[in-house]
Amino acid sequence: MKPEVFPSAQQLQTRLQTVLQPSALEVIDESGQHHGHAGANGTGFGTHFRVRITSHLFTGKSPVARHRLVYDALQDFMDQGLHALAIEAQTPAAK
């Protein structure tokens, strides 16, 4: 059986930088605040993240479509054990 490898905030940030070309990006690992919750791995890292992102690629897209772009960019991390994302996605004009 393969050991679980949980993503880091830096890995998520690097992926989002590459795929969504944000003008502003903050990725916060909030896993420690979810100890004992569904999806928590007991380490306090790598399962629950907050993403604050501003990208020109969100222009003209609904909030649901913006979130879908973020989820699509991070899908392989979801497959690795990333359990929850809190997403705040804005267009540059909204800042």
PyMOL commands that set and color helices and strands:
alter all, ss='L'
color gray80, all
select helices_A, chain A and resi 9-20+31-34+56-58+63-73+75-80+92-94
alter helices_A, ss='H'
color red, helices_A
select strands_A, chain A and resi 24-29+48-54+84-90
alter strands_A, ss='S'
color yellow, strands_A
deselect
rebuild
show_as cartoon
